[in-house]
């Protein structure tokens, strides 16, 4: 009888793969009143852009949800990120609304 030699299977290394390093965001402290003022400004922009149809309305609606539903349950640090995202959504929604109206 021939002898069968069993070789151990090569296993994948365990753990996470090392990916590309993400750039760090600058940490800028924003006062609470400034944050609230910026949120109020965003809500006014949302009210102004609300009647616009199409994809811009979807973006504005997402911004509204962030600034209402998710705002109240978040910490102040998380609110900074929420506000940044909402401002971005409103900006993209404005550009979309302007391009549709042309």
BELDA-V488873 format. One record per pair of residues at least 4 apart in sequence whose C-alpha atoms are under 7 Angstrom apart, sorted by the first residue. I is the first residue (numbers start at 1). J is the second residue. D is the distance in whole Angstrom. If there is no record, write none. Layout:
i:j:d
I:J:D
I:J:D
This chain:
i:j:d
30:34:7
30:35:6
31:35:6
32:36:6
33:37:6
34:38:6
35:39:6
36:40:6
37:41:6
38:42:6
39:43:6
39:83:7
40:44:6
41:45:6
42:46:6
42:87:7
43:47:6
44:48:6
45:49:6
46:50:6
46:60:6
46:64:7
50:57:6
50:60:7
52:56:7
52:57:6
52:97:7
53:57:6
54:58:7
55:59:6
56:60:6
56:93:4
56:94:7
56:96:5
56:97:6
57:61:6
57:93:7
58:62:6
59:63:6
59:89:6
59:90:7
59:93:6
60:64:6
60:89:7
60:90:6
60:93:6
61:65:6
62:66:6
63:67:6
63:86:5
63:89:6
63:90:7
64:68:6
65:69:5
65:70:7
66:70:5
66:71:6
66:82:6
66:86:7
67:71:5
68:72:7
70:74:6
71:79:6
74:78:6
74:79:6
75:79:6
76:80:7
77:81:7
78:82:6
79:83:6
80:84:6
81:85:6
82:86:6
83:87:6
84:88:6
85:89:6
86:90:6
87:91:6
88:92:6
89:93:6
90:94:6
91:95:6
92:96:6
93:97:6
94:98:6
95:99:6
96:100:6
97:101:6
98:102:6
